[in-house]
Amino acid sequence: MAKHPEKAAEYTKRYEENNAERRKELRAISRAAYAPRRLELGRALEEKNRAKRKAQADARRASMLDRHNEKSRRWRAANLEKSKAIFKKWRDANPGVMAMHSAKWRAALLQATPTWADQKKIAEFYEAADGLSMLTGEWYHVDHIVPLQGKTVRGLHCEANLQVLPEAENIRKGNRHWPDQP
């Protein structure tokens, strides 16, 4: 038959036409017999590739989040007044959420304040921030160099961990960055 492929194709076609029901039954039997094995192979393959697929999904998610955050940052920079008005409206509509965040911050501050911290020096940082805000007309914040509520590290509320920063820079920094961050 290898010498005459046309004849072989014709024979196969005729055989399948004449035995369509029988071929259908055989395929069903074969599927049923091998279904557990196919299921087992599928699970093994899924398990083998799980870590790879998770890494790919995490990378995709991080990339999308980075693009979204960058787009949001650019929009807020271009629409500063509108952005502030939107946040003020949300803050006024969600006093419970704001109270929760405030309470969480105060608790973290209390927990992160060591007994040896110099309260007078800490107060000087807050006075300096208020003074700069009044002098320049721009808001200044007292920033914790190493964040109190960072994801990987938590700093202390003491004079060695404080600095005065412009509001925009402090908000941009958030809980995500500190000097010599690994």
Secondary structure, DSSP 8 states (H G I E B T S, - for coil): -TT-HHHHHHHHHHHHHHTHHHHHHHHHHHHHHHHHHHHHHHHHHHHHHHHHHHHHHHHHHHHHHHHHHHHHHHHHHHTHHHHHHHHHHHHHH-HHHHHHHHHHHHHHHHHH--TT--HHHHHHHHHHHHHHHHHHSS-EEEEESS-TT-SS----SSGGGEEEEEHHHHHHHTTS--TT--
